[in-house]
Amino acid sequence: MNTLYWFTRDLRLHDNPALLAASKSDMLLCVYVVDPRWFAPGPLQSKAMGGHRWRFLWQSLMALERSLRPLGQRLHIAYGEPETVIPELIHSHAVDRVIQSRQPGTREASQWQVIKAKTAEAVFQQFETLSLFTEGSLPIPLAELPDTFSQFRKRIEGAGDRPSERLRIRTLTALPPPPGFPEDNRGDCPPIPEPQHPLLFLGGEAAGLARLHEFLYTTHGVDRYKETRNALEDWDASSKFSPWLANGSLSVCEVVETLTEYETCETRNESTYWLWFELLWREYFHWYAIRHGANLFRRNGVQRKRRQATFYGHRFKAWCEGNTEYPIVNAAMNQLRETGYLSNRARQLAASCFVNELGLDWRYGAAWFEEQLIDYDVASNYGNWQYLAGVGADPRGLRQFNLVKQTQQYDPVGTFIDRWGGEAEQPVGLHTVDAADWPLL
Ligand SMILES: Cc1cc2nc3c(=O)[nH]c(=O)nc-3n(C[C@H](O)[C@H](O)[C@H](O)COP(=O)(O)OP(=O)(O)OC[C@H]3O[C@@H](n4cnc5c(N)ncnc54)[C@H](O)[C@@H]3O)c2cc1C
């Protein structure tokens, strides 16, 4: 059996059931496809991939390649549209089987269908490697996914402790040989931008696992996580697992298993529970995205609720550039542009300002986050944006944060605002419209 393993958001050898299945082959071609369309602006102004995530992804791919080499394997990185690249590789290597991790997101699902339709000679298999549960082991049928996170959590926790059906799978130590490799065209990929700030995150499985152990066993940041997690800055205030979880360098099952071991051997308290609780939010949005398909990206959201919102170019630009009348939001947006990371609280404030104070269509804000975030995850990003815009998984409707109160509470002496230059010299007011603002890009 000749297998093509298409790496996507599962860039790891540990706990990877899809790669385990692919390892039962005579020949294995490991492929990652970099799609040129990620780097061009889309209909909502922003690109699907900005510089921060691209750098992190590239580091992750290089790390994966280094892990594959001792197993006699290598990673073929192709620059091109998967709908063309994958069928060509299937034909040129007499591939009988294509394996991939199942991903949320309509673009990903439709690509898979298009490729399948083009290449009837191969068998196509998907495995669930991005989530804690598989669709089959979820205690709720997907069609009955609750409308709110609370109901989801209660159903999950009511069904038993933590998912035990799919215990983590050991790191693979043997793989079948690769074929004679096609010529790599990775050199055509866009250049990797130089970072403006010392790098917070280093891509790759080893770095992700190291952070997991650091947050639990070295700094014990997890022991006080519930009290610290809303801080606007501070490395150990939250786990910082998200970039590795987002591209699959770190398995969420590995995180939960390690957390459970930690609770057994070290400390178990409200904070350790809260890390599990937040990982359940991620799980909820994962299934929410699969369940709701295209409605994840529609302005009226999954609730199909009409909301008054429009697109003012000057307001959008001021928000992206950290040049609004709201210093805390400016600081957050500057930090996002310069580093690719934002705390959860800062994301909430920036998004709330976008939909409430600025009255903008939430999808443009979500698309800007998609471009900028190093940990962009289609389900968590669009799910959280819908939630805050009052068209998603929140029965209470629109969520508006009081920016003045939030500043007093989370940045009382202005350290965050100063550090990220939140006091704009000439902030753009709500009603400044100039012909020169169009077109934006
Ligand atoms: C508008 C908006 C957009 C967001 N976009 C993304 C995104 O693209 N990718 C992403 O991973 N997270 C996103 N989040 C969720 C959250 O802000 C980040 O997961 C978190 O800040 C990452 O830092 P951390 O790993 O230190 O989180 P921690 O607080 O340590 O949480 C641990 C893990 O739990 C999960 N988690 C925590 N909060 C949430 C949440 N609200 N929703 C879903 N999962 C959660 C993440 O996997 C996170 O790594 C978004 C939140 C908002 C409000």
The ligand as an ORCA input file, in Angstrom:
! r2SCAN-3c Opt
* xyz 0 1
  C     -12.208     37.516     19.696
  C     -11.422     36.296     20.117
  C     -10.711     35.558     19.165
  C      -9.997     34.423     19.535
  N      -9.285     33.727     18.572
  C      -8.624     32.604     18.926
  C      -7.896     31.856     17.948
  O      -7.871     32.182     16.751
  N      -7.199     30.760     18.369
  C      -7.219     30.345     19.681
  O      -6.568     29.343     20.007
  N      -7.936     30.996     20.600
  C      -8.623     32.107     20.277
  N      -9.321     32.802     21.245
  C      -9.442     32.222     22.591
  C      -8.381     32.671     23.614
  O      -8.282     34.057     23.628
  C      -6.990     32.059     23.363
  O      -7.103     30.665     23.193
  C      -6.059     32.298     24.538
  O      -5.961     33.675     24.798
  C      -4.697     31.725     24.226
  O      -3.785     31.957     25.262
  P      -3.401     30.780     26.241
  O      -2.975     29.577     25.474
  O      -2.437     31.316     27.225
  O      -4.786     30.469     26.924
  P      -5.162     29.846     28.334
  O      -5.953     30.816     29.080
  O      -3.981     29.270     28.997
  O      -6.154     28.646     27.958
  C      -5.708     27.309     27.698
  C      -6.217     26.872     26.358
  O      -7.626     26.812     26.383
  C      -8.171     27.198     25.128
  N      -9.001     28.404     25.305
  C      -8.922     29.322     26.281
  N      -9.887     30.258     26.124
  C     -10.567     29.916     25.025
  C     -11.677     30.477     24.344
  N     -12.314     31.596     24.757
  N     -12.110     29.875     23.217
  C     -11.520     28.747     22.763
  N     -10.479     28.174     23.370
  C     -10.009     28.742     24.497
  C      -6.976     27.501     24.236
  O      -6.677     26.340     23.500
  C      -5.878     27.828     25.228
  O      -4.577     27.578     24.718
  C     -10.029     33.979     20.896
  C     -10.734     34.716     21.835
  C     -11.421     35.866     21.466
  C     -12.165     36.632     22.510
*
